[in-house]
Amino acid sequence: MRVSLVRSGGFAGLQRTAAVDGAALPQAERGELEALVAGAGFFALPPTLPAPAPDRFRYRLTVEDDAGRAHTVVVDEAAMPERLRALIAWVEGRGRG
């Protein structure tokens, strides 16, 4: 599983990226990532979760699983479901930009 994240917007308009390759993770962390993706219902989310909120962050999260399935979700910070917030925080904490 591979996950890439781009965070943009905010007051300064800066962009940050993070990426995680599950194949390079220890087994425990790989399992944690897979559980977060499943728990977020990621592949069932719509492509866009908008919320009109100036000076907030926008996230573009792409997940590619080992079966070749890929899905991208763009979500505004104010519209982010809590279950997706946990996945994004995990990727930001471990991802390499």
N, C-alpha and C positions, 0 to 999 in steps of 0.2 A: 504494500500500500504506500502510495506517495501522496503527500498533502502539501499544497502551496497556498500561501496567504499573502495578500497585498492589503495593507491598511493605508487609506488615503483620507484627505480632508483634515478636519480639525481647524482650530483657529489659525495655525501657521501654514496649513495646506501641505504639510510634509507627507512623504510616502515612505512606508517601511515594508519590507518583505521578509518572509520566513518560509522555510521549506523543511519538510521532514521526510526522509526515506525510511519506511518501516523496515526494509531489509537490513539497514545499517544499525538498527536499534537492538539492544539486548531483548531477549524474549519477553521479559516482564513489561518493558515499556511498549513493545510492539502490541502486546495484549491490551495494555491500557489504551493505546491509540485506537485499536479496533473497537474496543468497548465504547469509547467516546463517540466514534463515528456512528456506531449502531444506536447508541442511546440518544443521539441527536436526531435520529431518523433522517440522516443527511440525504440519502438518495431519494427520499420522498418529498423533500422540501422543494418549493417552487424556485425557479431561477432567480427571482428578485423578491426581496422583502423590503419595500421602500417605506420611508417615513420622512416627511418634510421637516427637517430640523437643521437649521443653519449651524455651522461651526461644530458639527459632530463628525465622528469618524464613519467611514464607509469601508466595509470589508468585502473582499472578493476571495472566496475560499473554493479551491478545487481539490477534489479527492479522486484519485485513481486507484481502484482496488486491484488485487492480483488476478482477477478474472477479466481484466481489460475494460471494466465499466468505469466511466468518468462522468463527473457531475460538477457543475460550478454554480455557486450561489453567491449573489451580491446582496448584502444586507446592510442597512443603515443601523447605526448603533442604537437608536431609539426604538427600532422595530425588532431587535434581536431577541429570539426566544431564549430563555435561560438555559435550555439544554444545548443550544448551539454556542452560547457564551463559554461554557466549560471547554468545549472542543477548541475554540479559538484561543482561549487563554493557554491551553496546553501547548498548542502549536507555537504560539508566540514565545512561550517559555523555553522550548526546546529547539525551535527552528533556527536554521542558519540562513542569514540573508545574503 
